[in-house]
């Protein structure tokens, strides 16, 4: 079986390979057809310290002032349930690794910058580029609406 690699030669993690964690532990897919990860995956939730957990919740509250839990479920395509988000916002739980991946996919670099706090320059640039693109799309939409009104 050929191993897939990034352009720089670094190997991609395959679905049958153990997944390394920051603590040096590994997580393997279980043998079921569902492809769920073993219970070691729950340990990933320790990756967020208390301040980062609070910043993640604050980001979601700012992004969605009205009904943040429902908005997160919609934005993640149902990958994160409303009930889970409510637990995070209440402080009863924290996002696990997989929830963080879905949040990053849904909110991009801005989410990471907000949660990390002291983000690297490259991540700040990516977040600014995302914000700039969103603003330009909004301006374009307004210009199109104004053009339609003039007709």
PyMOL commands that set and color helices and strands:
alter all, ss='L'
color gray80, all
select helices_A, chain A and resi 39-47+50-63+68-75+82-90+97-116+121-150
alter helices_A, ss='H'
color red, helices_A
select strands_A, chain A and resi 19-20+26-27
alter strands_A, ss='S'
color yellow, strands_A
deselect
rebuild
show_as cartoon
